[in-house]
Amino acid sequence: MTLQTTPSREDFAALLDASFKAAEMQEGTVVKGTVVGFEKDLAVIDVGLKVEGRVPLKEFGVKGRDGALNMGDEVEVYLERVENALGEAVLSRDKARREESWVRLEEAFNKNEKVTGQIFNSVKGGFTVDLDGAVAFLPRSQVDIRPVRDVGPLMHTPQPFQILKMDKRRGNIVVSRRVVLEETRAEQRSELVQSLEEGQIIEGVVKNITDYGAFVDLGGIDGLLHVTDMAWRRVNHPTEILSIGQTVKVQVIRVNHETHRISLGMKQLMADPWEGIEAKYPVGARFTGRVNNITDYGAFVELEPGIEGLIHVSEMSWTKKNVHPGKIVSTSQEVEVMILEVDPVKRRISLGLKQTLDNPWEVFLESHPVGSEVEGEVKNKTEFGLFIGLDGDIDGMVHLSDLDWNRPGEDVMAEYNKGDMVRAVVLDVDVEKERISLGIKQLQGDPFTEAGDVRKGAIITCEVTQVQDAGLEVKIVGTDLTAFIRRADLARDRSEQRPERFSVGQKVDARVTQFDKKARKVAVSIKALEIAEEKEAVAQYGSTDSGASLGDILGAALKAREEDDKS
């Protein structure tokens, strides 16, 4: 017979301590329990403790609502506390499901796998997503690749998400739907790009329009249709021929398989208007076109759809220089132009506007030949001459040297002012260089041409016009010629070479020592005349060996001249 011993106080304390330790270890964990009863909308669960716990049936989801939860069913619940104030275990099926989800989600996060969830609510900055019990945050920027205005169609619909961040201690999970879409799109793009070839013709939908072109959706990947490839003609903005949502047929121009960039074209599907362009627009022919664009350097004229030519600013007007093209022509204006050059390789046509108008220099030359007189207004004074306004809105220039026959041009310029009306003679018209040379002094005739008997060696009478220390300014009587007699040429004797001996208005005889019509130079000398007269007297009235003095010889010569003058 076995005797039963009563446990000691120490044994009881040890057993109690072990019991508490076991209970403490189980709190905050998911445990298995058995359904042992039902009380209204609660399920009584035995988890192997001294006390039972109660869990609302709604936490069991559909199974709890439709009565499929039965006595004896084994369920997993979350043990929050072993015993509360009512002496019951605090259990939760929701938290158990959440714990299960966290385990699965952490595993998917570590493996970088996608998870399935449902968007069920909108919060500040984004939305909440149910990941089978665990609640995650979906930022608004991570909903789609492009901003979504209405998230309604996405609510309560199972769909894949990518976990971006997990913090179990704080209970935070951040997910993204955009990452999943971008991966799917990248796969589709890669497959589509590989299937595309240059020259291939496909259809697409205009997705977006910018100033430089339009993006066309080719079924998962976008291609750029540049504005210059939309039509052969000039397109100022893509909206002129395209609209968002429009279905267009395009040709693949270029495909970059690495960057997935696709260039598209529409005009390549149309006939090229530049084929045979030289025969269609021969150089020198005239055509009418419409100005469709004006720049600082010229104006573009559309000759036909897809064919443009440039009128350079230098080919716009014969007379308007350094003027903006917009002051000569206007947009949409119809103009007649001449074909100056055609380059089919560079697809350029040079046009001329002024060539269709009369050349004002040719017209001027026809009506004002060289030698004719014109009248005009002084438009400008420069350091080298006067510019005179003429018929046809053109100018002629009077050079300084053509202002006066005798006086320096710099001195004569002071007599003219802007706005003065002057007359001049046409000296030369250079049509190619667009220059007209005029002369004012030619109106009075050339004094060298009208010099009469003035020639080198001739004896002439001069009238003193100015007395200077260096000599005399004189005018040759009977002509418009002027000359300067230097001090050394005033007399044979040095003692008589004094300008103050003469006075303004006095007339003196002199001999012409230089007369050059080409160089337009005339020089006279009293000294040369005296020497010439002395030689002549010696030759007629004596010789160096006759014994007569020079005074006797000159006296006889003077007497003979006086007798000749009397007779």
C-alpha positions in Angstrom: 0.0 0.0 0.0 1.4 3.3 -1.1 1.2 6.2 1.2 0.3 9.6 -0.4 2.4 12.5 0.9 1.1 16.0 1.2 3.1 18.5 -0.9 5.1 20.8 1.1 4.8 24.6 1.1 7.9 24.9 -1.0 6.6 22.4 -3.6 3.3 24.4 -3.9 5.2 27.7 -4.4 7.4 26.2 -7.1 4.3 24.8 -9.0 2.5 28.1 -8.7 5.6 30.0 -10.0 5.9 27.7 -12.9 2.2 28.2 -13.7 2.6 32.0 -13.8 5.7 31.8 -15.9 3.9 29.6 -18.5 1.0 32.1 -18.5 3.4 35.0 -19.0 5.1 33.4 -21.8 1.9 32.9 -23.7 0.6 36.5 -23.5 1.1 38.4 -26.7 1.2 35.3 -28.9 -1.1 33.3 -31.1 -2.3 30.1 -29.5 -4.6 27.3 -30.5 -8.0 26.9 -28.7 -11.2 24.9 -29.0 -14.7 26.2 -29.3 -16.5 24.9 -26.2 -19.7 27.0 -26.4 -21.7 29.9 -27.7 -23.2 32.8 -25.8 -25.4 35.1 -28.0 -22.9 36.6 -30.5 -19.8 35.3 -28.7 -17.8 32.1 -29.0 -16.4 30.6 -25.8 -12.8 29.4 -26.5 -10.7 27.1 -24.2 -7.0 27.7 -24.8 -5.8 25.3 -22.0 -5.7 27.8 -19.2 -7.7 27.7 -16.0 -10.1 30.2 -17.5 -11.8 30.5 -20.8 -12.1 33.5 -23.2 -14.8 34.9 -25.3 -14.4 36.1 -28.9 -17.1 38.0 -30.9 -18.4 35.8 -33.8 -17.9 38.6 -36.3 -14.1 38.3 -35.8 -14.3 34.9 -37.5 -15.6 36.5 -40.7 -18.0 34.6 -42.9 -17.5 31.4 -41.0 -18.8 33.1 -37.8 -21.7 34.9 -39.5 -23.2 32.0 -41.4 -23.0 29.6 -38.4 -20.3 27.4 -39.9 -18.4 27.6 -36.6 -19.2 24.6 -34.5 -18.6 23.2 -31.1 -15.2 21.5 -30.9 -13.7 23.5 -33.8 -10.0 24.3 -33.3 -9.2 27.9 -33.9 -6.2 30.2 -33.6 -6.6 33.3 -31.4 -4.3 36.0 -30.0 -3.8 35.8 -26.2 -3.7 39.3 -25.0 -4.0 38.6 -21.3 -4.3 35.3 -19.3 -6.9 36.8 -17.0 -8.7 40.1 -16.8 -10.7 41.7 -14.0 -13.7 39.4 -14.8 -11.5 36.3 -14.4 -11.5 35.5 -18.2 -8.8 35.2 -20.8 -8.6 38.1 -23.2 -8.6 36.6 -26.7 -8.8 38.1 -30.2 -9.3 36.4 -33.6 -8.6 39.7 -35.5 -5.2 40.1 -33.8 -4.4 36.5 -34.5 -5.2 37.0 -38.2 -3.1 40.1 -38.1 -0.2 38.3 -36.6 -0.5 35.6 -39.2 -0.6 38.2 -41.9 2.5 40.0 -40.6 4.4 36.7 -40.7 3.4 36.2 -44.3 4.0 39.8 -45.2 7.5 39.9 -43.7 8.4 36.8 -45.6 7.1 38.4 -48.9 8.9 41.7 -48.1 12.2 39.9 -47.5 11.8 38.0 -50.8 10.7 41.2 -52.6 7.4 39.4 -53.6 4.1 41.1 -54.4 1.1 40.7 -52.0 -2.6 40.9 -52.7 -4.8 43.5 -50.9 -7.9 45.7 -51.2 -8.1 49.5 -51.0 -10.9 50.1 -48.5 -10.7 53.6 -47.2 -9.3 57.1 -47.9 -7.1 58.9 -45.4 -5.0 62.0 -45.4 -2.2 61.7 -48.0 -3.4 58.4 -49.4 -5.5 55.3 -48.8 -5.6 52.2 -46.4 -5.2 48.8 -47.8 -6.4 45.5 -46.2 -3.6 42.9 -46.7 -5.6 39.9 -45.3 -5.9 41.3 -41.8 -3.0 43.7 -41.8 -3.7 47.3 -42.6 -1.2 49.1 -44.9 -0.9 52.7 -46.1 -0.9 53.5 -49.8 0.4 57.0 -50.5 -1.5 58.9 -53.2 1.6 59.2 -55.3 1.9 55.4 -55.4 -1.6 54.6 -56.7 -0.8 54.8 -60.4 1.9 55.8 -62.8 0.0 59.0 -63.6 -2.1 61.0 -61.2 -5.6 59.4 -60.7 -8.5 61.7 -60.1 -11.1 59.0 -59.2 -10.0 56.0 -57.2 -13.6 54.7 -56.9 -13.1 51.9 -59.5 -10.1 50.6 -57.6 -11.8 50.4 -54.2 -12.6 46.9 -52.7 -11.0 45.1 -55.6 -8.3 42.6 -54.9 -5.1 43.6 -56.7 -1.3 43.2 -56.3 0.9 45.6 -54.3 4.6 45.9 -53.5 5.7 46.4 -49.9 8.0 49.4 -49.7 8.5 49.6 -45.9 7.6 47.5 -42.8 7.9 48.5 -39.1 6.3 45.8 -36.8 7.1 47.7 -33.6 5.0 50.7 -34.8 2.6 48.5 -36.8 3.4 50.5 -40.1 3.3 49.0 -43.6 3.7 51.2 -46.7 2.7 49.6 -50.1 2.8 50.7 -53.7 0.6 49.9 -56.6 2.6 52.1 -59.0 5.7 49.9 -58.7 3.7 46.9 -59.8 2.3 48.7 -62.8 5.7 50.1 -63.8 7.2 46.6 -63.7 4.4 45.2 -65.8 4.6 48.2 -68.1 8.4 47.7 -68.5 7.9 44.1 -69.4 5.3 45.1 -72.0 7.5 47.9 -73.3 10.4 45.6 -73.7 8.4 43.0 -75.6 6.8 45.7 -77.8 10.0 47.5 -78.5 11.6 44.2 -79.6 8.8 43.6 -82.0 9.1 47.0 -83.7 11.2 47.7 -86.7 12.2 50.9 -88.5 9.8 51.5 -91.4 7.0 49.6 -89.8 3.5 51.2 -90.1 1.3 50.9 -87.0 -1.7 52.6 -85.4 -1.6 54.5 -82.1 -3.6 56.8 -80.0 -2.5 60.4 -79.3 -1.9 60.4 -75.5 -0.3 63.8 -74.9 0.5 67.0 -76.9 3.4 69.4 -76.3 4.8 72.4 -78.2 7.4 70.2 -79.9 5.2 67.2 -80.8 2.8 64.5 -79.6 3.2 61.3 -77.6 1.4 58.3 -79.3 0.4 55.2 -77.3 1.3 52.2 -79.3 -0.3 49.8 -76.9 1.8 49.9 -73.7 4.6 52.1 -74.9 4.7 55.7 -76.1 6.4 57.0 -79.2 7.3 60.6 -80.0 5.8 62.1 -83.1 7.9 65.3 -83.6 6.1 68.4 -85.0 8.5 68.4 -88.0 7.5 64.8 -88.9 3.7 65.5 -88.8 3.4 67.0 -92.3 5.6 68.2 -95.1 4.3 71.7 -94.6 5.2 73.9 -91.7 3.2 73.1 -88.6 3.4 75.8 -86.0 1.7 73.7 -83.2 0.7 70.0 -83.2 -2.9 71.0 -82.2 -3.3 72.2 -85.8 -3.7 68.6 -87.0 -3.9 66.4 -83.9 -6.1 66.1 -80.8 -5.8 64.0 -77.7 -7.5 60.6 -78.1 -7.2 60.7 -81.9 -6.2 57.4 -83.6 -3.4 58.0 -86.1 -1.4 55.8 -88.5 2.3 56.4 -88.1 5.6 55.0 -89.4 8.4 53.9 -87.1 11.4 56.1 -88.0 13.9 55.1 -85.3 13.9 52.6 -82.4 16.4 52.6 -79.6 16.2 49.1 -78.0 18.3 50.2 -75.0 16.5 53.4 -74.0 13.1 52.2 -75.4 12.8 55.5 -77.3 10.7 55.4 -80.4 10.5 58.2 -83.1 7.4 58.2 -85.2 6.4 60.0 -88.4 3.2 60.8 -90.3 4.5 62.7 -93.3 6.6 59.7 -94.3 3.3 58.0 -95.3 2.6 60.9 -97.8 4.2 61.7 -101.1 7.3 63.8 -100.8 6.6 67.2 -102.5 10.3 67.8 -102.9 10.8 65.1 -105.5 11.5 66.8 -108.9 11.5 70.2 -107.2 14.1 71.7 -109.6 11.9 71.1 -112.6 8.8 72.4 -110.8 10.5 75.6 -109.6 13.2 76.6 -112.1 15.6 79.4 -111.2 14.4 82.8 -112.5 10.7 81.9 -112.6 8.1 83.9 -110.7 5.5 82.4 -108.4 2.9 83.6 -106.0 3.1 82.4 -102.4 1.8 83.1 -98.9 4.0 84.5 -96.1 3.6 82.0 -93.1 6.5 82.9 -90.9 8.6 86.0 -90.3 12.0 86.0 -88.6 14.8 88.5 -87.9 16.7 87.3 -91.0 13.8 87.0 -93.5 10.4 85.6 -94.3 9.3 82.1 -95.2 6.8 81.8 -98.1 4.7 78.7 -98.7 4.7 78.0 -102.4 2.5 74.9 -102.0 1.7 72.6 -99.1 5.0 71.2 -97.9 7.2 73.5 -100.0 8.6 76.7 -98.4 11.2 79.1 -99.6 13.1 81.8 -97.7 13.2 85.5 -98.7 16.4 86.7 -97.1 16.2 90.2 -95.7 18.8 91.3 -98.2 16.5 90.2 -101.1 13.4 92.0 -99.9 13.8 95.6 -101.0 16.2 97.5 -103.2 16.3 100.6 -101.0 15.2 99.5 -97.4 18.4 98.3 -95.7 18.8 97.1 -92.1 15.0 97.0 -91.7 13.1 94.2 -90.0 11.3 91.9 -92.5 8.1 92.5 -90.6 8.1 96.1 -91.8 8.1 95.0 -95.4 5.8 92.0 -95.4 3.2 90.6 -93.0 2.0 87.1 -92.1 -0.6 85.6 -94.5 0.2 88.2 -97.1 0.3 86.9 -100.7 3.5 88.0 -102.5 5.1 87.5 -105.9 8.6 86.1 -105.6 11.4 85.0 -108.0 13.2 81.7 -107.6 16.9 82.5 -106.9 18.3 79.0 -105.9 17.0 75.5 -105.4 18.8 72.9 -103.2 17.0 69.6 -103.3 19.5 67.9 -101.0 19.2 70.5 -98.2 15.5 71.1 -99.1 16.0 74.8 -99.4 14.6 77.3 -101.8 16.0 80.9 -101.9 13.5 83.5 -103.0 13.7 87.1 -104.0 11.1 89.7 -103.5 12.9 92.8 -104.9 13.7 91.0 -108.1 10.0 91.1 -109.1 10.2 94.9 -108.8 12.0 97.4 -111.1 15.6 98.1 -110.1 15.5 101.8 -109.1 19.1 102.3 -110.2 18.3 101.0 -113.7 15.2 103.2 -113.8 17.3 106.2 -112.7 20.0 105.6 -115.3 17.4 105.4 -118.1 15.8 108.7 -117.1 19.0 110.5 -115.9 22.0 109.5 -118.1 25.5 110.5 -117.2 25.9 114.3 -117.7 22.3 115.2 -116.9 21.3 117.5 -114.1 19.3 116.5 -111.1 17.9 118.2 -108.0 17.5 116.7 -104.6 17.5 117.2 -100.8 20.7 116.9 -98.7 19.9 113.7 -96.7 23.2 113.4 -94.8 26.7 115.0 -94.4 29.7 112.8 -93.8 33.4 113.3 -93.7 33.8 112.4 -97.3 30.8 114.1 -99.0 27.1 114.8 -99.2 24.2 112.3 -99.8 21.5 113.7 -102.0 18.0 112.1 -102.1 16.9 111.3 -105.7 13.9 109.9 -107.5 13.0 106.2 -106.7 13.9 106.6 -103.0 17.6 106.3 -103.7 20.6 108.4 -102.8 23.5 109.9 -104.8 26.8 111.1 -103.3 28.7 114.2 -104.0 32.3 113.6 -103.0 34.3 116.4 -101.3 36.5 116.7 -104.4 33.4 117.4 -106.6 32.0 120.3 -104.5 34.2 123.2 -105.9 36.9 123.6 -108.5 39.2 125.8 -106.5 38.4 125.6 -102.8 39.0 122.6 -100.5 35.9 120.4 -100.1 36.2 120.5 -96.3 35.7 124.3 -96.4 32.8 124.1 -98.9 30.9 121.4 -96.8 30.2 124.0 -94.2 28.0 125.9 -96.6 25.5 122.9 -96.9 23.0 121.7 -94.3 20.6 118.8 -94.1 17.4 119.6 -95.9 19.0 122.0 -98.4 17.8 121.6 -102.0 20.8 121.4 -104.3 21.4 120.8 -108.0 24.1 118.5 -109.3 25.4 116.7 -112.4 25.2 112.9 -112.8 28.8 111.7 -113.0 28.4 107.9 -112.9 25.7 105.2 -112.2 26.9 101.8 -111.0 23.8 99.6 -111.1 25.6 96.5 -109.8 27.1 98.3 -106.8 24.0 100.4 -106.4 26.0 103.7 -106.4 25.3 107.1 -108.0 28.1 109.7 -108.2 27.1 113.3 -108.4 29.0 116.6 -108.8 28.1 120.1 -107.9 31.2 121.9 -109.2 30.5 120.5 -112.7 27.5 122.8 -112.9 30.0 125.8 -113.5 32.2 124.0 -116.0 35.9 123.1 -115.6 38.2 126.2 -115.5 41.1 124.1 -116.8 39.0 123.3 -119.9 38.0 126.9 -120.3 41.5 128.3 -119.6 41.8 129.8 -123.2 45.4 130.7 -124.0 46.8 129.7 -120.6 49.6 127.3 -121.1 53.1 126.6 -119.9 55.4 129.5 -120.8 52.6 131.9 -121.5 52.7 135.4 -120.1 49.5 136.2 -118.2 48.0 139.0 -116.1 47.0 138.1 -112.5 45.0 140.0 -110.0 46.1 139.8 -106.4 43.3 138.4 -104.2 45.2 137.9 -100.9 48.6 138.9 -99.5 50.3 136.4 -97.2 53.7 136.2 -95.6 54.6 133.2 -97.8 53.4 134.9 -101.1 50.4 136.0 -103.1 47.0 134.4 -103.8 46.2 135.5 -107.4 43.4 134.9 -110.0 44.4 134.7 -113.6 42.5 137.4 -115.4 40.0 136.2 -117.9 39.7 132.7 -116.4 38.4 131.1 -113.2 41.9 129.7 -112.4 43.6 130.7 -109.2 47.3 130.3 -108.3 49.8 131.0 -105.6 53.0 132.9 -106.2 55.6 132.0 -103.6 57.8 134.7 -102.0 60.8 133.4 -104.0 58.9 133.9 -107.3 57.9 137.5 -106.6 61.0 139.1 -108.1 64.4 138.3 -109.6 66.2 140.4 -107.0 66.0 139.0 -103.5 65.6 142.5 -102.1 62.3 142.8 -104.1 60.9 139.5 -102.9 58.6 141.2 -100.4 54.8 140.4 -100.5 54.0 143.7 -98.8 55.0 145.5 -102.0 51.7 144.3 -103.4 48.1 145.0 -102.5 44.8 143.2 -103.0 43.3 144.1 -106.4 46.7 145.0 -107.9 47.3 143.5 -111.3 50.8 142.0 -112.1 52.2 140.2 -115.1 53.7 136.7 -114.6 54.8 133.7 -116.5 53.1 130.3 -116.4 55.6 127.7 -115.1 53.2 124.8 -114.8 49.9 123.9 -116.4 48.8 120.2 -115.8 45.1 119.6 -116.7 45.3 116.0 -115.5 46.7 116.9 -112.2 44.7 120.1 -112.2 47.7 122.2 -111.2 48.8 125.7 -112.4 51.8 127.7 -111.2 52.9 131.2 -112.2 56.0 133.3 -111.4 56.9 137.0 -111.7 60.6 136.0 -111.3 60.4 133.7 -114.3 58.9 136.5 -116.4 61.7 138.9 -115.4 64.4 136.3 -116.2 62.7 135.5 -119.6 62.5 139.2 -120.5 66.2 139.7 -119.5 67.3 136.9 -121.8 65.2 138.3 -124.6 66.6 141.8 -124.2 70.2 140.5 -124.1 69.5 138.6 -127.3 68.1 141.6 -129.2 70.1 144.5 -127.9 73.5 143.3 -126.9 75.7 140.4 -125.9 78.0 139.6 -123.1 81.0 140.8 -125.1 79.5 144.0 -126.7 80.7 146.1 -123.8 77.1 147.5 -123.2 75.9 147.4 -119.6 72.9 145.5 -118.5 71.2 148.8 -117.7 71.8 150.1 -121.2 70.4 146.9 -122.7 67.2 146.9 -120.5 66.7 150.6 -121.1 66.8 150.1 -124.9 64.4 147.1 -124.5 62.0 149.1 -122.5 62.2 152.0 -124.9 61.5 149.6 -127.8 58.4 148.2 -125.9 57.0 151.6 -125.3 57.4 152.5 -128.9 55.6 149.3 -129.9 52.8 150.1 -127.5 52.4 153.6 -128.9 52.3 152.3 -132.5 
